[in-house]
Amino acid sequence: MNFALTRFILHLGLSCEKPRNGKSYGFLLLNPKKRPFSSAAVPPAQKTGEELLVVVGGGAAGVYGAIRAKTVAPHLNVLVIEKGKLLSKVKISGGGRCNVTNGHYTENLILAEHYPRGHRELRGSFFSMHSPMDTMTWFSEHGVKLKTEDDGRVFPISDSSSSIIDCLLFEAKQKGVLIQTGKAVTSASRDVGGNFLLKAGKRTTNYMENLKADYLLIASGSSRQGYVLATQLGHSIVDPVPSLFTFKIEDARLAKLSGVTFPKVRVKLKLENVQTNIPQLTQVGPMLVTHWGLSGPAILRLSAWGARHLFSSDYKGDLLVDFIPDIKMEDVKSILMKQKHQFTKQKLLNACPLEFGIVKRFWKYLLDREGVDADILWASISNNSLIAIASLLKHCMFRVTGKGQFKDEFVTAGGVPLSEISLGTMESKIQPHLFFAGEVLNVDGVTGGFNFQGLS
Ligand SMILES: Cc1cc2nc3c(=O)[nH]c(=O)nc-3n(C[C@H](O)[C@H](O)[C@H](O)COP(=O)(O)OP(=O)(O)OC[C@H]3O[C@@H](n4cnc5c(N)ncnc54)[C@H](O)[C@@H]3O)c2cc1C
């Protein structure tokens, strides 16, 4: 999705004429029950001379796209059709806080590196049209105060996604965007005059409404229906696979560490079906132990870069973890030797070297995993055991046996290929006046606010 839909809007802005009869259809949004949406309620372009943009999907990409369309082309009729609830993913995003963008990256090149699908295509001027700063300015100007956390993630200061939702819905209403929920667009085609012919209906009834639109924006997220619409209009679809998930690791002792966090680890993913060295399959960052495996930004980033390979290897592979990436192996050994000579009379368990910055529970895990009795004195530990512990700290291997089932920050890799759209306008190269925005495209970012920022 995208808060960066400027380019799509610029195109529309050029093609929209002033309405001849000056009618406003904002009442449809204000009082949808009185004037329910139907092909009769929405004025077809050919009757009034006004043009209609239909937006499929009321997620962040669809709603923001609709607002931007009305901003630069106020006389365009803009209708959002949402089959479920408006902005439902925004609601749960960022743990309910909504991480709207990332404030640490201003360079286009570096920003683009945060998109496992899209990093090559987004390197150019893509983000110049709508940068993270533009996203922040837009929300600030529309009454949402934001804060940037140490890692660059930007949230509303309310720490509630409702601030973002309220802002977007208020703005949509102000601008006269028409919104209809509870209806799905099920098919799309074009007539000889170039109009889009759409069918929309409720799941509970067989009745289908027919709609004619001058412009179509497909912002249907990862819904299968959205992919069907795209293919009906001649587009291809890169097979959708999950991205941004946690790793399942079957290790009862590790599970006991659930809740332990590591502020900085280096993780490397080894997959049997990947023979070449892919730099992005090594990541540095925070990691979290859960009761069934490993999570946290470093793991989520690995899952994103490895999404396709992991899918084809049935989510099985080896994970190599360096728990203290800032300390060299030789230094780790020296620290352990020094500890042995300095704390001769103390039990191993009670005197973990402070330099490692690890919690006692994890220290115990390492000793147990190496088969070293935690209650022996430092004086009694063999040098070989110390080397083995150093090795575990620097190269600890875990077998990944699957992917987390919880949709912590789940996004979908795959969708309409970027090669089939013009990135300057987000218009289809196959069908004029057809636009795409958001997760329906084959673009996805790593965790940290990059998805809301970049999936235009
Ligand atoms: C738990 C969770 C937390 C996340 N947190 C963050 C975060 O903090 N920061 C961040 O950057 N990203 C986050 N993401 C990712 C982000 O939410 C998505 O990238 C983004 O919501 C995609 O927006 P979209 O509008 O393209 O798709 P969606 O939000 O999926 O919206 C598409 C909409 O289209 C509707 N639709 C589909 N087909 C049809 C049809 N045929 N007719 C009518 N309606 C249709 C759907 O019902 C849906 O409402 C998170 C994702 C999840 C799951």
The ligand as an ORCA input file, in Angstrom:
! r2SCAN-3c Opt
* xyz 0 1
  C      -0.428     -7.625     11.748
  C       0.186     -6.693     10.753
  C       0.892     -5.605     11.195
  C       1.500     -4.735     10.272
  N       2.154     -3.644     10.731
  C       2.721     -2.772      9.845
  C       3.349     -1.577     10.291
  O       3.335     -1.249     11.469
  N       3.960     -0.789      9.340
  C       3.945     -1.088      8.011
  O       4.524     -0.350      7.217
  N       3.294     -2.197      7.555
  C       2.686     -3.025      8.443
  N       2.028     -4.129      7.984
  C       1.888     -4.313      6.541
  C       0.752     -3.394      6.035
  O      -0.347     -3.517      6.896
  C       0.369     -3.750      4.631
  O       1.485     -3.633      3.804
  C      -0.710     -2.789      4.140
  O      -1.827     -2.806      4.998
  C      -1.158     -3.108      2.739
  O      -2.148     -2.168      2.400
  P      -3.108     -2.378      1.139
  O      -4.083     -1.260      1.206
  O      -2.308     -2.577     -0.057
  O      -3.813     -3.770      1.436
  P      -4.885     -4.136      2.539
  O      -4.636     -3.377      3.788
  O      -4.881     -5.613      2.623
  O      -6.231     -3.612      1.930
  C      -6.833     -4.201      0.808
  C      -8.313     -4.110      0.995
  O      -8.970     -4.494     -0.196
  C     -10.129     -5.204      0.126
  N     -10.478     -6.005     -1.056
  C      -9.741     -6.999     -1.595
  N     -10.328     -7.464     -2.698
  C     -11.476     -6.749     -2.858
  C     -12.517     -6.779     -3.814
  N     -12.504     -7.636     -4.850
  N     -13.544     -5.900     -3.669
  C     -13.560     -5.023     -2.628
  N     -12.609     -4.973     -1.693
  C     -11.562     -5.819     -1.809
  C      -9.719     -6.022      1.341
  O     -10.852     -6.419      2.079
  C      -8.822     -5.038      2.089
  O      -9.526     -4.269      3.028
  C       1.402     -4.993      8.885
  C       0.680     -6.109      8.449
  C       0.067     -6.947      9.367
  C      -0.738     -8.117      8.889
*
